[in-house]
Amino acid sequence: MMRMIELYPIGQRIVLGDLLFTPEDIVRFASQFDPQPFHMDAEKARDTMFGGLCASGWHTCAGWMKMMVAFHKAEARRFAAEGIAPPRMGPSPGFNDLKWLKPVFAGDTVTYSQTPLTSRASQSRPGLIINTGLAEGVNQKGEPVLRFESSVIEYA
């Protein structure tokens, strides 16, 4: 079985995928999870500090997770076709230093990525590896919109 660090070396940026933020998706997410005027109503959003309908920061984070899961599912299929046993991934023990750097407006496309930073054996739980990476999102203009440090457990 391959380890994450063997497949994705430290410092190598991995593009996870792109996500278009439509007005309908922004309102749908916000109506369930973050019902503030600048996420719910384009007309009201014009009179806010954002000046237009924009996605909840939590929506941009959920977009990163969606792209991360899709990426790893595609990688697992690729590895299986190549006869490689993929790493066994577990849950995330958390994240640090979340920053919403710019609003994501209706019509924006965000490209999500992950850059491995560290990989270490868990000190408290033998048989587990903690992988940490820099998670990022960049809009179609190349402007960073999201950044945080993400960790995920790998079974050794």
VONU-459577 format. One record per residue: residue number from 0; y, z, x of N, C-alpha, C in turn. Coordinates in steps of 0.2 Angstrom, whole numbers, plus 5000, padded with zeros to 4 digits. Last residue first. Layout:
BEGIN
+-----+------+------+------+-------+-------+-------+------+------+------+
! num ! n_c2 ! n_c3 ! n_c1 ! ca_c2 ! ca_c3 ! ca_c1 ! c_c2 ! c_c3 ! c_c1 !
+-----+------+------+------+-------+-------+-------+------+------+------+
! NUM !    Y !    Z !    X !     Y !     Z !     X !    Y !    Z !    X !
...
+-----+------+------+------+-------+-------+-------+------+------+------+
This chain:
BEGIN
+-----+------+------+------+-------+-------+-------+------+------+------+
! num ! n_c2 ! n_c3 ! n_c1 ! ca_c2 ! ca_c3 ! ca_c1 ! c_c2 ! c_c3 ! c_c1 !
+-----+------+------+------+-------+-------+-------+------+------+------+
! 155 ! 5018 ! 5044 ! 4991 !  5015 !  5042 !  4998 ! 5008 ! 5040 ! 4997 !
! 154 ! 5028 ! 5039 ! 4979 !  5022 !  5042 !  4980 ! 5019 ! 5040 ! 4987 !
! 153 ! 5046 ! 5041 ! 4979 !  5040 !  5036 !  4980 ! 5034 ! 5041 ! 4982 !
! 152 ! 5060 ! 5044 ! 4969 !  5054 !  5046 !  4972 ! 5049 ! 5041 ! 4973 !
! 151 ! 5077 ! 5039 ! 4973 !  5071 !  5038 !  4969 ! 5065 ! 5041 ! 4973 !
! 150 ! 5095 ! 5041 ! 4971 !  5088 !  5043 !  4974 ! 5083 ! 5041 ! 4970 !
! 149 ! 5111 ! 5033 ! 4974 !  5105 !  5034 !  4970 ! 5099 ! 5036 ! 4974 !
! 148 ! 5128 ! 5034 ! 4974 !  5122 !  5035 !  4979 ! 5116 ! 5037 ! 4974 !
! 147 ! 5138 ! 5022 ! 4967 !  5135 !  5028 !  4967 ! 5130 ! 5028 ! 4972 !
! 146 ! 5150 ! 5011 ! 4960 !  5147 !  5013 !  4966 ! 5144 ! 5021 ! 4965 !
! 145 ! 5159 ! 4998 ! 4952 !  5154 !  5004 !  4951 ! 5151 ! 5005 ! 4958 !
! 144 ! 5166 ! 4987 ! 4955 !  5168 !  4991 !  4949 ! 5164 ! 4997 ! 4948 !
! 143 ! 5174 ! 4977 ! 4968 !  5169 !  4982 !  4966 ! 5171 ! 4986 ! 4960 !
! 142 ! 5177 ! 4960 ! 4965 !  5180 !  4967 !  4965 ! 5175 ! 4972 ! 4963 !
! 141 ! 5173 ! 4947 ! 4963 !  5171 !  4950 !  4970 ! 5174 ! 4957 ! 4970 !
! 140 ! 5175 ! 4942 ! 4951 !  5181 !  4941 !  4956 ! 5179 ! 4944 ! 4963 !
! 139 ! 5164 ! 4946 ! 4944 !  5164 !  4939 !  4946 ! 5170 ! 4938 ! 4951 !
! 138 ! 5162 ! 4963 ! 4951 !  5163 !  4958 !  4945 ! 5163 ! 4951 ! 4948 !
! 137 ! 5148 ! 4973 ! 4957 !  5154 !  4969 !  4958 ! 5155 ! 4964 ! 4953 !
! 136 ! 5141 ! 4988 ! 4959 !  5142 !  4983 !  4955 ! 5148 ! 4980 ! 4957 !
! 135 ! 5128 ! 4998 ! 4969 !  5135 !  4995 !  4968 ! 5135 ! 4990 ! 4962 !
! 134 ! 5121 ! 5011 ! 4977 !  5120 !  5007 !  4971 ! 5128 ! 5004 ! 4970 !
! 133 ! 5113 ! 5015 ! 4991 !  5120 !  5014 !  4989 ! 5119 ! 5009 ! 4983 !
! 132 ! 5099 ! 5026 ! 4991 !  5102 !  5020 !  4992 ! 5109 ! 5020 ! 4989 !
! 131 ! 5084 ! 5035 ! 4996 !  5091 !  5035 !  4994 ! 5095 ! 5029 ! 4996 !
! 130 ! 5068 ! 5041 ! 4993 !  5072 !  5035 !  4995 ! 5079 ! 5036 ! 4992 !
! 129 ! 5057 ! 5053 ! 4997 !  5063 !  5052 !  4994 ! 5067 ! 5046 ! 4997 !
! 128 ! 5040 ! 5054 ! 4994 !  5045 !  5052 !  4999 ! 5051 ! 5051 ! 4994 !
! 127 ! 5026 ! 5066 ! 4993 !  5032 !  5062 !  4990 ! 5037 ! 5060 ! 4995 !
! 126 ! 5017 ! 5073 ! 5000 !  5015 !  5067 !  4996 ! 5020 ! 5063 ! 4993 !
! 125 ! 5024 ! 5089 ! 4996 !  5020 !  5085 !  5001 ! 5017 ! 5079 ! 4997 !
! 124 ! 5038 ! 5095 ! 4992 !  5033 !  5092 !  4989 ! 5029 ! 5087 ! 4993 !
! 123 ! 5049 ! 5099 ! 5001 !  5046 !  5104 !  4996 ! 5040 ! 5102 ! 4992 !
! 122 ! 5052 ! 5089 ! 5008 !  5051 !  5095 !  5012 ! 5047 ! 5100 ! 5007 !
! 121 ! 5048 ! 5072 ! 5007 !  5050 !  5078 !  5003 ! 5048 ! 5084 ! 5007 !
! 120 ! 5052 ! 5060 ! 5020 !  5046 !  5064 !  5016 ! 5050 ! 5070 ! 5013 !
! 119 ! 5064 ! 5048 ! 5017 !  5062 !  5054 !  5021 ! 5056 ! 5057 ! 5016 !
! 118 ! 5076 ! 5036 ! 5020 !  5069 !  5037 !  5017 ! 5066 ! 5043 ! 5021 !
! 117 ! 5092 ! 5029 ! 5016 !  5088 !  5034 !  5020 ! 5081 ! 5034 ! 5016 !
! 116 ! 5098 ! 5017 ! 5011 !  5101 !  5021 !  5016 ! 5097 ! 5026 ! 5020 !
! 115 ! 5097 ! 5001 ! 5004 !  5093 !  5007 !  5006 ! 5097 ! 5011 ! 5011 !
! 114 ! 5107 ! 4995 ! 4992 !  5107 !  4995 !  4999 ! 5103 ! 5002 ! 5001 !
! 113 ! 5108 ! 4986 ! 4977 !  5106 !  4992 !  4980 ! 5105 ! 4991 ! 4988 !
! 112 ! 5118 ! 4978 ! 4965 !  5115 !  4978 !  4971 ! 5113 ! 4985 ! 4973 !
! 111 ! 5124 ! 4967 ! 4952 !  5122 !  4974 !  4954 ! 5118 ! 4973 ! 4960 !
! 110 ! 5138 ! 4959 ! 4946 !  5132 !  4958 !  4950 ! 5130 ! 4965 ! 4953 !
! 109 ! 5145 ! 4956 ! 4930 !  5144 !  4961 !  4935 ! 5137 ! 4959 ! 4939 !
! 108 ! 5156 ! 4947 ! 4922 !  5149 !  4947 !  4924 ! 5149 ! 4952 ! 4930 !
! 107 ! 5167 ! 4949 ! 4908 !  5166 !  4950 !  4915 ! 5158 ! 4950 ! 4916 !
! 106 ! 5169 ! 4949 ! 4894 !  5168 !  4943 !  4897 ! 5167 ! 4943 ! 4905 !
! 105 ! 5178 ! 4964 ! 4893 !  5174 !  4959 !  4889 ! 5174 ! 4952 ! 4893 !
! 104 ! 5179 ! 4972 ! 4909 !  5182 !  4970 !  4903 ! 5177 ! 4965 ! 4900 !
! 103 ! 5177 ! 4986 ! 4918 !  5173 !  4980 !  4916 ! 5175 ! 4978 ! 4909 !
! 102 ! 5189 ! 4994 ! 4928 !  5186 !  4993 !  4922 ! 5182 ! 4986 ! 4922 !
! 101 ! 5184 ! 5000 ! 4944 !  5188 !  4996 !  4940 ! 5185 ! 4995 ! 4934 !
! 100 ! 5176 ! 5011 ! 4949 !  5182 !  5009 !  4953 ! 5187 ! 5004 ! 4949 !
!  99 ! 5168 ! 5025 ! 4946 !  5170 !  5019 !  4942 ! 5176 ! 5016 ! 4945 !
!  98 ! 5157 ! 5033 ! 4955 !  5164 !  5031 !  4955 ! 5164 ! 5024 ! 4951 !
!  97 ! 5147 ! 5047 ! 4960 !  5148 !  5041 !  4955 ! 5155 ! 5039 ! 4955 !
!  96 ! 5140 ! 5056 ! 4969 !  5147 !  5052 !  4970 ! 5148 ! 5046 ! 4966 !
!  95 ! 5123 ! 5054 ! 4966 !  5129 !  5058 !  4969 ! 5134 ! 5053 ! 4969 !
!  94 ! 5108 ! 5057 ! 4956 !  5113 !  5053 !  4960 ! 5119 ! 5057 ! 4962 !
!  93 ! 5090 ! 5061 ! 4955 !  5097 !  5061 !  4953 ! 5101 ! 5056 ! 4957 !
!  92 ! 5077 ! 5059 ! 4956 !  5079 !  5066 !  4956 ! 5087 ! 5067 ! 4955 !
!  91 ! 5069 ! 5047 ! 4946 !  5074 !  5048 !  4951 ! 5076 ! 5056 ! 4950 !
!  90 ! 5050 ! 5045 ! 4947 !  5057 !  5045 !  4944 ! 5062 ! 5047 ! 4949 !
!  89 ! 5041 ! 5033 ! 4957 !  5042 !  5039 !  4952 ! 5049 ! 5039 ! 4949 !
!  88 ! 5031 ! 5020 ! 4963 !  5038 !  5023 !  4962 ! 5037 ! 5028 ! 4956 !
!  87 ! 5022 ! 5014 ! 4975 !  5021 !  5018 !  4968 ! 5027 ! 5022 ! 4968 !
!  86 ! 5024 ! 4998 ! 4982 !  5025 !  5005 !  4982 ! 5024 ! 5008 ! 4975 !
!  85 ! 5010 ! 4985 ! 4979 !  5017 !  4988 !  4979 ! 5018 ! 4995 ! 4979 !
!  84 ! 4999 ! 4977 ! 4988 !  5000 !  4983 !  4984 ! 5007 ! 4986 ! 4984 !
!  83 ! 4998 ! 4960 ! 4989 !  5001 !  4966 !  4992 ! 5001 ! 4971 ! 4986 !
!  82 ! 4995 ! 4947 ! 4985 !  4989 !  4952 !  4987 ! 4992 ! 4958 ! 4990 !
!  81 ! 5004 ! 4939 ! 4979 !  5003 !  4939 !  4987 ! 4998 ! 4943 ! 4989 !
!  80 ! 5004 ! 4943 ! 4966 !  5003 !  4936 !  4968 ! 5001 ! 4935 ! 4975 !
!  79 ! 5009 ! 4956 ! 4968 !  5002 !  4955 !  4965 ! 5000 ! 4948 ! 4967 !
!  78 ! 5022 ! 4953 ! 4972 !  5018 !  4957 !  4977 ! 5010 ! 4955 ! 4974 !
!  77 ! 5027 ! 4948 ! 4960 !  5027 !  4944 !  4966 ! 5022 ! 4947 ! 4971 !
!  76 ! 5026 ! 4959 ! 4951 !  5023 !  4953 !  4950 ! 5022 ! 4948 ! 4956 !
!  75 ! 5035 ! 4967 ! 4958 !  5028 !  4969 !  4957 ! 5024 ! 4963 ! 4956 !
!  74 ! 5047 ! 4960 ! 4957 !  5044 !  4961 !  4963 ! 5037 ! 4963 ! 4963 !
!  73 ! 5049 ! 4962 ! 4943 !  5048 !  4955 !  4946 ! 5045 ! 4955 ! 4953 !
!  72 ! 5051 ! 4975 ! 4942 !  5045 !  4972 !  4938 ! 5044 ! 4965 ! 4941 !
!  71 ! 5062 ! 4977 ! 4950 !  5056 !  4980 !  4952 ! 5050 ! 4977 ! 4948 !
!  70 ! 5072 ! 4970 ! 4942 !  5070 !  4968 !  4949 ! 5064 ! 4970 ! 4951 !
!  69 ! 5072 ! 4978 ! 4930 !  5069 !  4971 !  4930 ! 5068 ! 4968 ! 4937 !
!  68 ! 5077 ! 4990 ! 4935 !  5070 !  4990 !  4933 ! 5067 ! 4983 ! 4932 !
!  67 ! 5090 ! 4985 ! 4939 !  5085 !  4988 !  4944 ! 5078 ! 4988 ! 4942 !
!  66 ! 5095 ! 4981 ! 4928 !  5094 !  4976 !  4933 ! 5089 ! 4979 ! 4938 !
!  65 ! 5096 ! 4994 ! 4921 !  5092 !  4988 !  4918 ! 5091 ! 4983 ! 4923 !
!  64 ! 5104 ! 5001 ! 4929 !  5097 !  5003 !  4929 ! 5093 ! 4997 ! 4926 !
!  63 ! 5116 ! 4994 ! 4928 !  5113 !  4994 !  4934 ! 5106 ! 4996 ! 4934 !
!  62 ! 5119 ! 4996 ! 4914 !  5117 !  4989 !  4917 ! 5114 ! 4989 ! 4923 !
!  61 ! 5121 ! 5010 ! 4915 !  5115 !  5007 !  4911 ! 5113 ! 5000 ! 4913 !
!  60 ! 5134 ! 5009 ! 4921 !  5128 !  5012 !  4924 ! 5121 ! 5010 ! 4921 !
!  59 ! 5141 ! 5002 ! 4911 !  5140 !  4999 !  4918 ! 5135 ! 5002 ! 4922 !
!  58 ! 5140 ! 5012 ! 4901 !  5137 !  5006 !  4900 ! 5136 ! 5002 ! 4907 !
!  57 ! 5148 ! 5022 ! 4907 !  5140 !  5023 !  4906 ! 5137 ! 5017 ! 4905 !
!  56 ! 5160 ! 5017 ! 4906 !  5157 !  5017 !  4913 ! 5150 ! 5019 ! 4913 !
!  55 ! 5161 ! 5005 ! 4893 !  5161 !  5012 !  4895 ! 5158 ! 5012 ! 4902 !
!  54 ! 5171 ! 4990 ! 4895 !  5165 !  4993 !  4894 ! 5165 ! 5001 ! 4896 !
!  53 ! 5186 ! 4986 ! 4886 !  5182 !  4987 !  4892 ! 5176 ! 4991 ! 4891 !
!  52 ! 5199 ! 4977 ! 4879 !  5192 !  4979 !  4878 ! 5188 ! 4980 ! 4884 !
!  51 ! 5215 ! 4981 ! 4887 !  5210 !  4976 !  4884 ! 5203 ! 4980 ! 4883 !
!  50 ! 5223 ! 4990 ! 4894 !  5226 !  4984 !  4891 ! 5221 ! 4979 ! 4888 !
!  49 ! 5221 ! 5002 ! 4899 !  5217 !  4997 !  4901 ! 5219 ! 4990 ! 4899 !
!  48 ! 5229 ! 5011 ! 4893 !  5230 !  5010 !  4900 ! 5226 ! 5004 ! 4903 !
!  47 ! 5231 ! 5003 ! 4877 !  5229 !  5008 !  4881 ! 5231 ! 5007 ! 4888 !
!  46 ! 5234 ! 4993 ! 4868 !  5239 !  4998 !  4869 ! 5237 ! 5004 ! 4873 !
!  45 ! 5222 ! 4985 ! 4868 !  5228 !  4982 !  4871 ! 5233 ! 4988 ! 4872 !
!  44 ! 5213 ! 4993 ! 4860 !  5212 !  4993 !  4867 ! 5218 ! 4990 ! 4871 !
!  43 ! 5216 ! 4989 ! 4847 !  5218 !  4995 !  4849 ! 5218 ! 4996 ! 4857 !
!  42 ! 5209 ! 4976 ! 4848 !  5216 !  4977 !  4846 ! 5219 ! 4983 ! 4849 !
!  41 ! 5196 ! 4979 ! 4851 !  5200 !  4975 !  4856 ! 5208 ! 4976 ! 4854 !
!  40 ! 5187 ! 4994 ! 4850 !  5192 !  4989 !  4846 ! 5197 ! 4986 ! 4851 !
!  39 ! 5179 ! 5001 ! 4858 !  5177 !  5000 !  4852 ! 5181 ! 4994 ! 4848 !
!  38 ! 5184 ! 5005 ! 4870 !  5178 !  5002 !  4870 ! 5175 ! 5000 ! 4864 !
!  37 ! 5196 ! 5011 ! 4867 !  5197 !  5005 !  4872 ! 5190 ! 5002 ! 4873 !
!  36 ! 5193 ! 5022 ! 4858 !  5196 !  5015 !  4856 ! 5196 ! 5009 ! 4860 !
!  35 ! 5176 ! 5028 ! 4861 !  5183 !  5028 !  4862 ! 5186 ! 5021 ! 4860 !
!  34 ! 5161 ! 5032 ! 4859 !  5166 !  5029 !  4854 ! 5173 ! 5030 ! 4855 !
!  33 ! 5149 ! 5031 ! 4867 !  5155 !  5032 !  4870 ! 5161 ! 5029 ! 4865 !
!  32 ! 5136 ! 5028 ! 4860 !  5137 !  5033 !  4866 ! 5144 ! 5035 ! 4868 !
!  31 ! 5137 ! 5019 ! 4850 !  5131 !  5024 !  4850 ! 5133 ! 5029 ! 4855 !
!  30 ! 5148 ! 5011 ! 4852 !  5147 !  5014 !  4845 ! 5142 ! 5020 ! 4845 !
!  29 ! 5146 ! 5007 ! 4865 !  5151 !  5012 !  4864 ! 5150 ! 5015 ! 4857 !
!  28 ! 5136 ! 4997 ! 4863 !  5135 !  5002 !  4867 ! 5140 ! 5008 ! 4865 !
!  27 ! 5144 ! 4988 ! 4854 !  5137 !  4991 !  4852 ! 5135 ! 4997 ! 4856 !
!  26 ! 5155 ! 4985 ! 4862 !  5156 !  4988 !  4855 ! 5149 ! 4992 ! 4853 !
!  25 ! 5148 ! 4977 ! 4872 !  5152 !  4983 !  4873 ! 5153 ! 4988 ! 4867 !
!  24 ! 5142 ! 4967 ! 4865 !  5138 !  4972 !  4869 ! 5142 ! 4978 ! 4870 !
!  23 ! 5153 ! 4960 ! 4860 !  5148 !  4963 !  4855 ! 5144 ! 4969 ! 4859 !
!  22 ! 5159 ! 4956 ! 4872 !  5163 !  4960 !  4867 ! 5158 ! 4964 ! 4862 !
!  21 ! 5147 ! 4956 ! 4885 !  5151 !  4953 !  4880 ! 5154 ! 4958 ! 4875 !
!  20 ! 5145 ! 4956 ! 4901 !  5147 !  4961 !  4896 ! 5151 ! 4957 ! 4891 !
!  19 ! 5131 ! 4950 ! 4910 !  5137 !  4948 !  4907 ! 5139 ! 4953 ! 4901 !
!  18 ! 5124 ! 4954 ! 4925 !  5124 !  4955 !  4918 ! 5131 ! 4954 ! 4916 !
!  17 ! 5113 ! 4949 ! 4939 !  5119 !  4949 !  4935 ! 5119 ! 4951 ! 4928 !
!  16 ! 5103 ! 4958 ! 4951 !  5104 !  4953 !  4946 ! 5111 ! 4954 ! 4943 !
!  15 ! 5101 ! 4964 ! 4964 !  5096 !  4965 !  4958 ! 5097 ! 4960 ! 4953 !
!  14 ! 5101 ! 4961 ! 4981 !  5104 !  4959 !  4974 ! 5099 ! 4960 ! 4969 !
!  13 ! 5101 ! 4972 ! 4993 !  5097 !  4969 !  4989 ! 5100 ! 4967 ! 4982 !
!  12 ! 5106 ! 4974 ! 5010 !  5108 !  4974 !  5003 ! 5103 ! 4970 ! 4999 !
!  11 ! 5099 ! 4984 ! 5022 !  5099 !  4977 !  5019 ! 5100 ! 4977 ! 5012 !
!  10 ! 5099 ! 4997 ! 5026 !  5105 !  4993 !  5027 ! 5105 ! 4986 ! 5024 !
!   9 ! 5082 ! 4999 ! 5029 !  5089 !  5002 !  5029 ! 5094 ! 4997 ! 5030 !
!   8 ! 5072 ! 4986 ! 5021 !  5074 !  4990 !  5027 ! 5081 ! 4993 ! 5026 !
!   7 ! 5060 ! 4985 ! 5011 !  5067 !  4984 !  5010 ! 5070 ! 4989 ! 5015 !
!   6 ! 5047 ! 4986 ! 5015 !  5049 !  4980 !  5011 ! 5056 ! 4979 ! 5011 !
!   5 ! 5047 ! 4998 ! 5021 !  5044 !  4992 !  5025 ! 5046 ! 4986 ! 5021 !
!   4 ! 5052 ! 5007 ! 5012 !  5056 !  5006 !  5018 ! 5053 ! 5000 ! 5022 !
!   3 ! 5042 ! 5007 ! 5002 !  5049 !  5004 !  5001 ! 5052 ! 5002 ! 5007 !
!   2 ! 5026 ! 5003 ! 5009 !  5031 !  5008 !  5007 ! 5038 ! 5004 ! 5006 !
!   1 ! 5011 ! 4996 ! 5003 !  5017 !  4995 !  5006 ! 5022 ! 5001 ! 5004 !
!   0 ! 4994 ! 5000 ! 5004 !  5000 !  5000 !  5000 ! 5006 ! 5000 ! 5004 !
+-----+------+------+------+-------+-------+-------+------+------+------+
